[in-house]
Amino acid sequence: MSIEVKGLIKSYGEQKAVNTVSFSVGKGEIVGFLGPNGAGKSTTMKMITGYLEPDAGDISVCGISVKNQPLEIKKKIGYLPEANPLYFDMYIREYLDFIAGIHHVPNSANKIEEVIDLTGLRPESAKKIGQLSKGYKQRVGLAAALIHDPEVLILDEPTTGLDPNQIIEIREVIRKLGKDKTVLFSSHILQEVEALCDRVIIINKGQLVADDSISKLHAGGKGQYVKVTFGHAPEKSLIESISGTSGKESSDGLTWTMETTNPDLLRKQLMELSLQHNLNIVSLQSGTSSLEDIFRELTSSKNNA
């Protein structure tokens, strides 16, 4: 595995920012790392990169212990932090040359031009970093993370400040990089995560609440639903008598949205219920919720109280 995290713990005073988190990411995977603000995403990423020391737990990158060989793992990782640190008085090429020098990159001039093209910096490449828009500053940070051709990319909100067209362009860069690198990235734009990732890791209040493919999260009932509307409100106990479901009724009691792992069976049960109790079903439909719906379900305060 390119990234292995086992039993990771980090506390700030009495508050556990990361609480016994474990997961692994293999080569060629692009994995979305999700969670609400304050869930522990950035803290976890900083510990993986060696910028922050955990209180407990083990981390290895490309088989190298972060604790025992912190300098070696930095050679393997390209890191774009959420607060993108840049030298605003330096020109883009000057800054990238500085970063390339730190990593002892051979043929650095050619590599600089390569990452400038890869990240779409060419139109602004003659400017000082301080003259750039927020979106182009973000591209400089991404170029700096790529300059030494790392095996693992840790990207914390890589599309922050980008317009919709720029988001699509950076998304394509990440997709291309994911063919031969390991990419772990966080984002609050869940449509972006769905477009890029087959798998997501979700943490909430410092704890792991999901680690699976998006398709399996849907198939596991985290996303499948049946929505039924009646001509007159049924007795609540009738709907609740259907086993294996959890439902939410509308304020007028006419419409129920019911989560299920088997939509076909639930539709059949509802039809049978309507015949037995003379219920008039006006509409009956099934569907799959978005990743946003699944995220809200897994991280809502009522489910994690």
C-alpha positions as CSV (number, residue, x, y, z in Angstrom):
1,M,0.0,0.0,0.0
2,S,1.2,3.5,-0.7
3,I,-0.4,5.0,2.4
4,E,-1.2,3.0,5.6
5,V,-2.7,4.6,8.6
6,K,-3.3,2.5,11.8
7,G,-4.9,3.7,15.0
8,L,-4.1,7.4,14.5
9,I,-4.8,9.7,17.4
10,K,-4.2,13.4,17.8
11,S,-5.5,15.6,20.6
12,Y,-5.4,19.3,21.3
13,G,-5.8,19.7,25.0
14,E,-8.8,17.6,26.0
15,Q,-10.3,17.5,22.5
16,K,-9.5,14.5,20.3
17,A,-9.1,15.9,16.8
18,V,-8.4,12.5,15.3
19,N,-9.6,9.4,17.3
20,T,-8.2,6.0,16.3
21,V,-8.5,6.4,12.6
22,S,-7.2,3.6,10.3
23,F,-7.3,3.2,6.5
24,S,-5.0,2.4,3.6
25,V,-4.7,3.7,0.0
26,G,-3.1,1.8,-2.9
27,K,-1.1,2.9,-5.9
28,G,-3.2,4.3,-8.7
29,E,-6.1,5.1,-6.4
30,I,-7.8,8.5,-6.3
31,V,-9.5,8.7,-2.9
32,G,-11.7,11.5,-1.6
33,F,-11.2,12.4,2.0
34,L,-14.3,14.0,3.3
35,G,-15.7,15.4,6.5
36,P,-17.4,18.5,7.9
37,N,-15.3,21.5,9.0
38,G,-13.3,20.5,12.1
39,A,-13.7,16.8,11.5
40,G,-10.0,16.2,11.5
41,K,-9.2,16.0,7.7
42,S,-6.4,18.5,7.6
43,T,-4.9,17.2,10.9
44,T,-4.8,13.7,9.4
45,M,-3.2,14.9,6.2
46,K,-0.6,16.8,8.1
47,M,0.3,13.7,10.1
48,I,0.6,11.6,6.9
49,T,3.0,14.1,5.4
50,G,5.1,14.4,8.6
51,Y,4.2,18.0,9.3
52,L,2.5,17.1,12.5
53,E,3.4,14.3,14.9
54,P,0.6,12.0,16.1
55,D,0.0,11.2,19.8
56,A,-0.5,7.5,18.9
57,G,-0.7,5.3,15.9
58,D,1.4,4.3,13.0
59,I,1.7,5.8,9.5
60,S,3.8,4.5,6.5
61,V,4.1,5.9,3.0
62,C,5.4,3.6,0.3
63,G,6.5,1.2,3.1
64,I,8.5,3.9,4.9
65,S,7.6,4.8,8.5
66,V,6.7,8.5,8.8
67,K,7.9,8.5,12.5
68,N,11.3,6.8,11.9
69,Q,12.2,8.4,8.5
70,P,10.3,11.7,8.1
71,L,12.8,13.1,5.6
72,E,12.6,10.0,3.3
73,I,8.8,10.1,3.2
74,K,8.8,13.8,2.2
75,K,10.7,12.7,-0.9
76,K,7.8,10.4,-1.8
77,I,5.0,13.0,-1.1
78,G,3.7,16.0,-2.9
79,Y,1.7,18.1,-0.5
80,L,-0.7,21.0,-1.2
81,P,-1.9,22.2,2.2
82,E,-5.3,24.0,2.6
83,A,-3.4,27.2,3.5
84,N,-1.2,27.3,0.4
85,P,2.2,28.9,1.6
86,L,3.8,30.9,-1.2
87,Y,6.4,33.6,-1.5
88,F,4.5,36.4,-3.2
89,D,7.6,38.5,-4.1
90,M,9.0,35.6,-6.2
91,Y,8.3,35.0,-9.9
92,I,6.5,31.7,-10.7
93,R,9.6,30.1,-12.3
94,E,11.9,31.5,-9.6
95,Y,9.7,29.9,-6.9
96,L,9.4,26.6,-8.7
97,D,13.2,26.6,-9.2
98,F,13.6,27.2,-5.4
99,I,11.3,24.2,-4.6
100,A,13.1,22.0,-7.2
101,G,16.4,22.9,-5.6
102,I,15.2,21.7,-2.2
103,H,14.3,18.4,-3.8
104,H,17.5,18.2,-5.8
105,V,15.4,17.7,-9.0
106,P,17.7,16.9,-12.0
107,N,17.1,18.9,-15.3
108,S,15.0,21.3,-13.2
109,A,14.5,23.8,-16.0
110,N,12.7,21.2,-18.1
111,K,10.7,19.9,-15.2
112,I,9.5,23.5,-14.4
113,E,8.2,24.0,-17.9
114,E,6.5,20.6,-17.7
115,V,4.6,21.3,-14.5
116,I,3.7,24.8,-15.7
117,D,2.0,23.2,-18.7
118,L,0.5,20.5,-16.7
119,T,-1.2,22.9,-14.2
120,G,-2.2,25.5,-16.8
121,L,0.1,28.2,-15.5
122,R,1.5,29.1,-19.0
123,P,-0.6,32.3,-19.6
124,E,0.5,33.8,-16.2
125,S,4.0,32.2,-16.0
126,A,5.9,35.5,-16.4
127,K,4.3,37.1,-13.3
128,K,5.2,37.4,-9.7
129,I,3.1,35.1,-7.5
130,G,1.6,38.1,-5.6
131,Q,0.1,39.4,-8.9
132,L,-1.9,36.2,-9.5
133,S,-5.5,35.5,-8.8
134,K,-6.4,33.1,-6.0
135,G,-7.0,30.4,-8.5
136,Y,-3.6,30.8,-10.2
137,K,-1.9,30.9,-6.8
138,Q,-3.5,27.5,-6.1
139,R,-2.1,26.2,-9.4
140,V,1.4,27.3,-8.3
141,G,1.0,25.3,-5.1
142,L,-0.1,22.3,-7.1
143,A,2.9,22.7,-9.5
144,A,5.2,22.9,-6.5
145,A,3.7,19.7,-5.1
146,L,4.4,18.0,-8.4
147,I,7.9,19.3,-9.2
148,H,9.8,16.4,-7.7
149,D,7.5,13.7,-9.4
150,P,6.3,12.2,-6.1
151,E,4.7,8.8,-5.8
152,V,2.0,10.1,-3.4
153,L,-0.1,13.3,-3.7
154,I,-1.8,14.7,-0.6
155,L,-4.1,17.6,-1.7
156,D,-6.1,19.5,0.8
157,E,-8.9,21.4,-1.0
158,P,-6.9,21.6,-4.3
159,T,-9.7,23.5,-6.2
160,T,-10.2,26.3,-3.6
161,G,-10.7,29.6,-5.3
162,L,-11.0,28.2,-8.8
163,D,-13.8,29.1,-11.2
164,P,-15.9,26.2,-12.7
165,N,-13.7,26.0,-15.8
166,Q,-10.6,25.9,-13.8
167,I,-12.1,23.2,-11.5
168,I,-12.7,21.0,-14.5
169,E,-9.1,21.6,-15.8
170,I,-7.5,20.7,-12.4
171,R,-9.9,17.7,-12.1
172,E,-8.5,16.4,-15.4
173,V,-4.9,17.0,-14.1
174,I,-5.7,14.9,-10.9
175,R,-7.3,12.2,-13.0
176,K,-4.3,12.0,-15.2
177,L,-1.9,11.9,-12.2
178,G,-4.0,9.2,-10.6
179,K,-3.0,6.7,-13.3
180,D,0.4,6.1,-11.8
181,K,0.3,7.9,-8.5
182,T,-1.6,7.6,-5.2
183,V,-3.9,10.6,-4.7
184,L,-5.6,11.4,-1.4
185,F,-7.5,14.7,-1.6
186,S,-10.1,16.5,0.4
187,S,-12.9,18.7,-1.0
188,H,-16.1,20.3,0.0
189,I,-17.3,20.1,-3.6
190,L,-18.9,16.6,-3.5
191,Q,-19.8,16.6,-7.2
192,E,-16.1,16.9,-7.8
193,V,-15.4,13.9,-5.6
194,E,-18.1,11.8,-7.3
195,A,-16.6,12.7,-10.7
196,L,-13.0,11.8,-9.7
197,C,-13.2,9.0,-7.2
198,D,-14.5,5.5,-7.0
199,R,-13.8,5.4,-3.3
200,V,-14.3,7.9,-0.4
201,I,-13.2,8.0,3.2
202,I,-15.5,10.0,5.5
203,I,-14.6,11.2,9.0
204,N,-16.7,13.0,11.5
205,K,-15.7,14.4,14.9
206,G,-12.3,12.7,14.5
207,Q,-13.7,9.3,13.8
208,L,-14.0,7.2,10.7
209,V,-17.7,6.8,9.6
210,A,-17.2,5.4,6.1
211,D,-14.5,3.9,3.9
212,D,-15.9,2.3,0.8
213,S,-16.6,2.7,-2.9
214,I,-19.3,5.2,-3.7
215,S,-21.3,2.4,-5.5
216,K,-21.2,0.2,-2.4
217,L,-22.3,3.1,-0.2
218,H,-25.3,3.4,-2.4
219,A,-25.9,-0.4,-2.5
220,G,-25.6,-0.6,1.2
221,G,-28.7,1.5,1.7
222,K,-26.8,4.7,2.1
223,G,-28.5,6.3,-0.8
224,Q,-31.3,4.1,-2.2
225,Y,-34.8,5.2,-1.4
226,V,-38.4,4.8,-2.4
227,K,-40.7,7.8,-2.4
228,V,-44.5,7.2,-2.1
229,T,-47.4,9.7,-2.1
230,F,-50.8,8.7,-0.8
231,G,-54.2,10.2,-1.7
232,H,-54.9,10.4,2.1
233,A,-52.5,10.1,5.0
234,P,-52.1,6.5,6.2
235,E,-51.8,5.5,9.8
236,K,-48.1,5.9,10.7
237,S,-48.0,2.5,12.3
238,L,-48.9,0.9,8.9
239,I,-45.8,2.4,7.3
240,E,-43.6,1.6,10.2
241,S,-44.8,-2.1,10.1
242,I,-42.7,-2.6,6.9
243,S,-39.4,-4.1,8.2
244,G,-36.0,-3.2,7.0
245,T,-36.8,0.4,6.2
246,S,-36.5,3.9,7.8
247,G,-38.9,6.5,6.6
248,K,-39.4,10.2,6.8
249,E,-42.9,11.6,6.3
250,S,-43.9,15.0,4.9
251,S,-45.6,17.6,7.2
252,D,-49.0,16.6,5.8
253,G,-48.4,12.9,6.2
254,L,-49.1,12.2,2.5
255,T,-45.6,11.6,1.2
256,W,-43.0,9.2,2.7
257,T,-39.3,8.9,1.7
258,M,-38.0,5.5,2.8
259,E,-34.4,4.4,2.7
260,T,-33.9,0.7,1.7
261,T,-31.4,-1.8,0.5
262,N,-34.0,-3.4,-1.7
263,P,-36.2,-0.9,-3.6
264,D,-38.0,-3.5,-5.7
265,L,-39.1,-5.4,-2.6
266,L,-40.2,-2.2,-0.8
267,R,-42.4,-1.1,-3.8
268,K,-44.0,-4.5,-3.7
269,Q,-44.7,-4.3,0.0
270,L,-46.2,-0.8,-0.4
271,M,-48.5,-2.1,-3.1
272,E,-49.6,-5.0,-1.0
273,L,-50.2,-2.6,2.0
274,S,-52.3,-0.3,-0.2
275,L,-54.6,-3.3,-1.3
276,Q,-55.0,-4.6,2.2
277,H,-55.8,-1.3,3.8
278,N,-57.5,0.5,0.9
279,L,-54.7,3.1,0.6
280,N,-54.7,5.2,-2.6
281,I,-51.1,5.5,-3.9
282,V,-50.9,8.6,-6.1
283,S,-47.2,8.1,-7.0
284,L,-44.5,5.5,-6.3
285,Q,-40.9,6.0,-7.4
286,S,-37.4,4.9,-6.4
287,G,-34.0,6.4,-6.8
288,T,-30.5,6.8,-5.6
289,S,-29.4,9.8,-3.4
290,S,-26.3,11.8,-4.3
291,L,-23.0,11.6,-2.4
292,E,-24.1,14.9,-0.7
293,D,-27.2,13.1,0.7
294,I,-25.1,10.2,1.9
295,F,-22.5,12.6,3.4
296,R,-25.2,14.5,5.3
297,E,-26.7,11.3,6.7
298,L,-23.4,10.0,7.9
299,T,-22.2,13.3,9.5
300,S,-25.5,14.9,10.8
301,S,-25.5,15.7,14.5
302,K,-28.6,13.6,15.1
303,N,-26.8,10.5,13.8
304,N,-23.6,11.2,15.7
305,A,-24.9,12.6,19.0
